[in-house]
């Protein structure tokens, strides 16, 4: 596939000039599902303590690209990744990088809330426990409470921490999943359409939360809603058919897109 | 709007009305047929269930009708003089001398004392046939436990011979001509004499649940087979559950999907369909001939049943693992759990009910399995209760098979009684499966 392999030019500023602020740097990333070329030569910098939104029509590869950052694609047998994705300068596909350690540094929140069928407390405590982050029960309690607090869930659940996490409402479950992810204190949080299964009120709460979390974490969010991308993100990347078409500051992308496809998508002509 | 236009409007309206009505008619016409089909289907379903329920009732009524009487045993109570001449002629009171005492002789003395008018040799022999040879053993047991009884008169309760038990239960008819039944009119008269003296009683048949097999029905018990079945199942469970679950986890979660794993999968499915007697032959060739393990031993039976059970457990466990939602796996992996942590902390607890169900179905299958155990010698006539899984023993279904093969009338009811006991154990196991499922499913 010679024409597909060639590096596409991306409109806007996919690469940052201030390299010290770069948290994740993707260079010439190609992802294949068997014969299918799902991501084609993506070059992209993700800035520290910012929210980067991936937008694009269904099947454009934004979720695939997101999942290749914490190597969740490893679980798919036929999936193959080339190029490099550097987290703080170290390629995550390097042999010296352990995938368990990587996922402790890069947390993930999924499209459908997926709490473990255990108590609320156990859900949040699971990450710190398997990584051995807390030596004492008090310390663990502190981490669990702190994470629930930061996820804005503590007040709603503090009287029923021993009840199953699956008994919460959809929005609460998703915030529980966020609390579970930040309990490990990752550097980057990947969110794969975190609000697509939620009602508008729950969505608003999550968006608010994302804005607060940005102070301490680098966040990458895949979303189908352009309004959401505009509301929560500082930078936006537009994918189309596996290619990164355009990436700039969010304001720039939504008010003055450079590429014709970006224009078409954000004005709703296709997608 | 012109008149022409109005006209057109009503025209089109009525046209669509007609179409609507037509559709409704067509649907209506079909509706009857559809509901009739549904009613028919329901009827078939109810008929099928009714038929199987009737069969089940017939089965239970037959087995219970035949077998319940075996739980009761007719006994005779008599006073026996424990004379020192019979039991301990040397007067040493030592165990090894006591064990050789003529206890049957003592019983014989007691019986003949009851019927002083029976004098001919043949009549005396016939008279003794009323009593089980177990009488001597019963007396021996008591005297061995307490040698001080020698010289005294003690009252023992012993089973009557099985034919007279059958007579008491009405299975042997008194109206049948003497030549056509096993017991003579004279013997019946003696039995009736015992009965009129109030020496005959009936009580719960404890022998059935405490003794091993015997040629005499009134002395035969199931306990040896129950213990044999227990040891066999313990060996089977202890080996097949961990191996089966581990194999399922490896194949489902770790093994690469390639030609080799495909071949393995197909062969596991094939193994599940292999007739059980083939596993028996394999056990005979490998465990007995090659490894030289003891014949008729529950440990070998357990190994053979393990081979038979493994495919069932592996298939059920893989299905259970497959049914765990992928979102749970992703959640665990996304947090940085290793694959093994993901499996043991999250996937396995959710798959456990399915795995346990498969295992218990397999174990119930193993409990009722006969053919492969015949091949490794568990069909032997074993009187002793096994004390370890290495002792020769038999199992419940083989015991049923052995008893069903015996000519004595009393074994007919004992066969049914053994079936009742086997079914009882199966029901217990299924209840355990239900309880375990409930317990683990609460984790959701």
Interface residues (C-beta under 8 A of the other chain):
Chain A: X70 X72 X75 X77 X100 X101 X102 X103 X104 X107 X108 X110 X112 X114 X115 X116 X117 X118 X126 X127 X130 X131 X164 X166 X177 X180 X181 X184
Chain B: X256 X257 X325 X327 X328 X329 X330 X331 X332 X333 X334 X335 X336 X337 X338 X341 X345 X346 X349 X350 X443 X444
